[in-house]
Structures are given as C-alpha cells and as structure tokens.
Amino acid sequence: WDETHFGKMGSYYINRTFFFDVHPPLGKMLIGLAGYLSGYDGTFPFQKPGDRYEQHSYIGMRGVRLCRLVSSWLAFPCLSIPMLELSKSLPAALLTAFILIFDTGCITLSQYILLDPILMFFLMGAVLSMVKCNNCADRPFSASWWFWLSLTGVNLAGAMGVKFVGLFVVLLVGLNTVYDLWDLLGNLSLSLVVFGKHLLARVLCLIVLPLALYTAMFAVHFAVLNRSGPGDGFFSSAFQSQLIGNNLHNVSIPE
C-alpha cells in the first residue's frame, strides 16, 4: 500500500502536479528524481497495490538506484563506523554490520518505493557525523571538526525532511550537544570568548543550517509543483491562482 502511495507522489513530481501530504517533501522528491533519472515518465496510475507495472520503468524508484542504495550499501558504514568509534572494537563493528545485513526488515524495506530506507540513511548519517565530531573534540575548529559538525546539521535536515520522526535524532544530537557544552563550560582553562565560539559554531551548524536546508526543500517543492492537482483544496484561493490549470489561475485575488 505504501509503495502505491509514495510511488504516486513520485509521479506527481515528475508531472509537476501539486499534491498535499502529511510528510515533508525530501523523500518523495528523491523518489521522483530517481524515477526520472532511470527513465520513468510518470504515467503509471498507482491506483491499487499489486497492479503490474508492465512496460513502466519502476526499477529506479523501487530500490536498485535509490532505496536499496541508501539502505544497504551506504547504511552499513554509517552504522558500523560509529560502533567502531564508540567501542574501539573491530569485532563489535563487524557484528553490527552483520546484524544489519541479514535483518529481514531492512531487506524487505529496501525492495520497495518507501520513505523508510531514505530516513534510515539520514538517521544513521547523523549519528555517524555526531560521533566523528565528538572524536575531533581535541582539535576544535579544525577543518575536520567543521566538516563533521556541518555534516551533522545536513543529516539532521535530511532526517526531518523525509519524516517528522526524524526529530528523534535531532533530540539525540541536541542532548549530546548540551552535554558537550556543559562540559566545556566547566573547563576552567577555557575563556568565555572561546566558549562563546563553541556555542556559536553549534548554533550555526546544528540549528541555522538544518533550518535553512529544511526551508529550501519546501522552496523546491513549491517551485516544481506548479500545476493544479489533488492538493489544491488544502490551500487558499490566492495560492490556487498560481497553479497552472486551476480554475482560479491568474485570477486577481484580494488580500
């Protein structure tokens, strides 16, 4: 059922047809992009689960190009590397990768047009970046420290941009950041100026950057979906007047 739901939304992006959904747009935009790049033309109706795709090119959306890529090939290092960094044990990291590789749920999820594999990738990426940034604590403001801190913010935006459940990893990173700042505040060898720099760096990379990227996702979403569709009725008349094909298109709507 979910594949029918999100596959249809991938088609909406390819056809630039406006729709409304409870989830943020990033995951569905990536599904549409994968379909477009793999030759899918957005014409399959996705009416009910189990319909045959026939001649339609669905492989790109279903997993070989996107969902399976992020959930299988990229998720393993994103999970095993943090385990290696945290435990300093290669057997523990290998066991973690082994458990994920042979997990029936992950194998199943990675074969269909779903948001969950994409969400898993950004969740694991956020944890990986957070752990790597923590390991750079002895050389703050270095290039690697800035890279991992910024990448943490990017992954937070990605997790929130796929599903709102991504807020849980935001909470995890937030608690880690509060603990880190509290530890720095108790370090009497650091001046308040240096502590202020640490605080500002985290505000920029973990708050401002994710919010800017999250907002940019919606900017792309509204720029792409410029044709009338099933989501028109959820928005104001003034908004509907901007959609090509809507009854109110180009009609002057008072404020």
C-alpha positions in Angstrom: 0.0 0.0 0.0 2.8 2.4 0.9 4.5 1.8 -2.4 1.3 2.8 -4.2 1.1 5.9 -2.0 4.7 7.2 -2.4 5.1 6.0 -6.0 2.1 8.1 -7.0 3.8 11.1 -5.3 7.0 10.4 -7.3 4.8 10.6 -10.4 3.3 13.9 -9.2 6.8 15.4 -9.0 7.7 14.2 -12.5 4.4 15.6 -13.9 4.7 18.8 -11.7 1.3 18.1 -10.3 0.5 19.8 -6.9 -0.5 17.5 -4.0 -0.7 17.6 -0.3 0.8 15.0 2.1 1.5 14.8 5.9 5.2 14.1 5.4 7.9 16.7 4.5 8.9 16.6 0.8 12.5 15.4 0.6 12.0 11.6 0.5 9.3 11.9 -2.2 11.3 14.3 -4.2 14.3 11.9 -4.2 11.9 9.1 -5.3 10.7 11.2 -8.1 14.2 12.2 -9.1 15.3 8.5 -9.1 12.4 7.6 -11.3 13.1 10.5 -13.7 16.8 9.6 -14.0 16.0 6.0 -14.6 13.6 6.6 -17.4 10.2 6.6 -15.7 7.8 9.0 -17.3 5.3 9.4 -14.5 2.4 7.8 -16.3 1.7 4.8 -14.2 -1.6 5.4 -12.3 -0.7 3.7 -8.9 -4.3 3.0 -8.3 -4.1 0.0 -6.0 -1.5 -2.3 -4.5 -0.5 -5.2 -6.7 -1.0 -3.6 -10.1 1.5 -4.7 -12.6 4.0 -2.1 -13.8 4.1 -3.7 -17.3 6.4 -1.5 -19.5 6.8 1.2 -17.0 10.4 1.7 -15.7 9.9 1.4 -11.9 13.3 -0.1 -11.0 14.9 3.2 -10.3 12.3 4.2 -7.7 11.8 0.7 -6.2 15.3 0.2 -4.9 18.2 -0.6 -7.2 19.0 3.0 -7.8 17.8 4.7 -4.6 16.2 2.9 -1.7 18.4 -0.2 -1.9 21.5 2.1 -2.4 20.9 4.1 0.8 19.6 1.4 3.0 22.0 -1.3 2.0 25.2 0.0 0.5 25.5 3.2 2.4 23.8 2.3 5.7 26.4 -0.3 6.7 29.3 2.1 7.0 27.1 4.6 8.6 26.3 2.1 11.4 29.4 0.1 11.7 31.8 3.0 11.7 30.1 4.7 14.7 30.2 1.3 16.5 33.9 1.1 15.8 34.5 4.6 17.0 32.4 4.1 20.2 33.6 0.6 21.2 37.1 0.6 19.6 36.3 -3.0 18.8 36.5 -4.3 15.2 34.5 -7.5 16.1 31.7 -5.3 17.5 31.6 -3.2 14.4 31.6 -6.3 12.1 28.9 -7.9 14.2 26.8 -4.7 13.9 27.2 -4.7 10.1 26.4 -8.5 10.0 23.2 -8.0 12.0 22.0 -5.2 9.7 22.9 -7.0 6.5 20.8 -10.1 7.5 18.0 -8.2 9.1 14.7 -9.3 7.4 13.1 -5.9 8.0 15.8 -4.0 6.3 16.0 -6.4 3.4 12.2 -6.1 2.9 12.1 -2.3 3.2 14.9 -1.8 0.7 13.0 -3.5 -2.1 10.1 -1.2 -2.3 9.2 2.5 -3.0 9.2 3.7 0.6 10.5 6.6 2.7 11.8 4.4 5.5 15.2 3.4 3.8 15.9 7.0 3.0 15.0 8.0 6.5 17.3 5.3 7.9 20.2 6.6 5.9 19.9 10.1 7.2 19.4 8.9 10.8 22.5 6.7 10.6 24.4 9.5 8.9 23.5 11.9 11.7 24.8 9.5 14.3 27.9 8.9 12.3 28.7 12.6 11.9 28.0 13.3 15.6 30.3 10.5 16.8 33.1 11.6 14.4 32.7 15.2 15.5 33.0 14.1 19.1 36.2 12.4 18.3 37.6 15.7 17.0 37.0 17.4 20.3 40.7 17.5 21.0 41.2 19.7 17.9 38.2 22.1 17.8 37.7 24.5 14.9 39.9 22.4 12.7 38.8 21.5 9.1 37.7 18.0 10.1 35.8 19.3 13.1 33.9 21.8 11.0 33.2 19.2 8.3 31.7 16.7 10.7 29.7 19.3 12.6 28.3 20.7 9.4 27.6 17.2 8.0 25.6 16.5 11.2 23.4 19.5 10.5 22.9 18.4 6.9 21.9 14.9 8.0 19.5 16.4 10.6 17.8 18.4 7.9 17.6 15.3 5.7 16.0 13.2 8.5 13.5 15.9 9.3 12.9 16.5 5.5 11.9 12.8 5.0 9.6 12.2 8.0 8.9 14.1 11.2 10.0 11.1 13.2 13.5 12.4 12.3 13.0 14.8 15.2 14.1 12.0 17.5 17.7 12.1 16.1 17.5 15.8 16.5 16.8 15.2 20.2 19.7 12.8 20.4 22.1 15.2 18.8 20.7 18.0 20.9 21.3 16.1 24.2 24.8 15.3 23.1 25.4 19.0 22.3 24.1 20.2 25.6 26.3 17.6 27.4 29.3 18.8 25.4 28.7 22.5 26.0 28.1 21.8 29.7 31.5 20.0 29.9 33.2 22.9 28.1 31.6 25.4 30.4 33.1 23.5 33.4 36.6 23.6 31.8 38.2 26.5 33.7 41.1 26.6 31.2 38.7 27.9 28.5 37.8 31.6 28.4 34.2 32.7 27.9 35.2 34.0 24.5 36.3 30.5 23.4 33.1 29.0 24.9 31.1 31.6 23.0 32.8 30.5 19.8 31.9 26.9 20.5 28.3 27.9 21.2 28.0 30.0 18.1 29.5 27.2 15.9 26.9 24.8 17.2 24.1 27.2 16.7 25.2 27.8 13.1 25.7 24.2 12.1 23.1 22.4 14.2 20.2 25.0 14.1 20.6 27.6 11.4 22.0 25.2 8.7 19.3 22.5 9.2 16.5 25.0 9.2 17.8 26.7 6.1 18.1 23.4 4.3 14.6 22.3 5.5 13.1 25.6 4.3 14.9 25.2 0.9 13.3 21.7 0.5 9.9 23.4 0.6 11.0 26.1 -1.8 12.0 23.4 -4.3 8.7 21.6 -3.6 6.6 24.6 -4.4 8.7 25.6 -7.4 8.4 22.2 -9.0 4.7 21.5 -8.3 3.2 24.4 -10.3 0.3 22.5 -11.9 -3.2 22.0 -10.5 -3.7 18.7 -8.7 -5.4 16.9 -5.8 -3.8 19.1 -3.2 -5.3 22.4 -4.4 -8.2 22.4 -1.9 -6.0 22.4 1.1 -4.7 25.9 0.3 -6.0 29.4 -0.1 -7.6 30.8 -3.2 -4.6 33.2 -3.6 -2.3 30.2 -3.7 -4.5 28.3 -6.1 -4.4 31.2 -8.5 -0.7 30.5 -9.1 -1.3 26.9 -10.2 -1.4 26.2 -13.9 -4.7 24.5 -14.8 -6.6 25.6 -11.7 -10.0 27.4 -12.2 -8.6 30.4 -10.4 -5.3 30.5 -12.4 -4.2 34.1 -12.9 -7.4 35.4 -11.3 -6.8 38.5 -9.2 -7.5 37.5 -5.6 -7.8 40.3 -3.0 -5.6 40.0 0.1 
